[in-house]
Amino acid sequence: MDCAVITTFRCNTLCQLYQMPQAIIAHSQFSRDNLAQTFGVAGDKITVIPLGNLDYAPGNTIAPDQARQKLELPARPTYPVFWDHPQQ
């Protein structure tokens, strides 16, 4: 993505938003590079955690509230998310 493709206001807003978190998770190296290049996010703030094998997803056996408790996450977490489609 290039800031020329999106409005200047939106680009500036996203640039400011992506500077706020202490850490950001991207699902691919492409997404990590895109965040760094397009929005000026420091590379050391971005951790790549691949999605894994999406062809196999076992049935959900635990409720979201139980999962949050087990993982010691807050009951109502707020996480900014950047979603991008990985490129080969």
C-alpha positions, 0 to 999 in steps of 0.5 A: 500500500502506498500513501498516494493510494489513500487520502492524506488524512487517512494516511496521517491518522494511521501513521499516528495510530501505528506509533501508539502501541508498544508492539504490533503483530503482523502475519507475514514479512510482507505485512511487516515491511508494509507497515514499516514502509507505509506508516513509518513503524519501527521494524523492532516494534513489529513481530511476525507470527504466521497464521499457520495452517488454515486448512485444518481448524479443530472445533472450538472447545472452549468459550471465549471468556474461558480462553481469556481467563486461561491466557490471563487476558483482560475480559474486554481487551482492545487491540488495534489490528492491521490486516493485510493479505500476504504476498508471495 
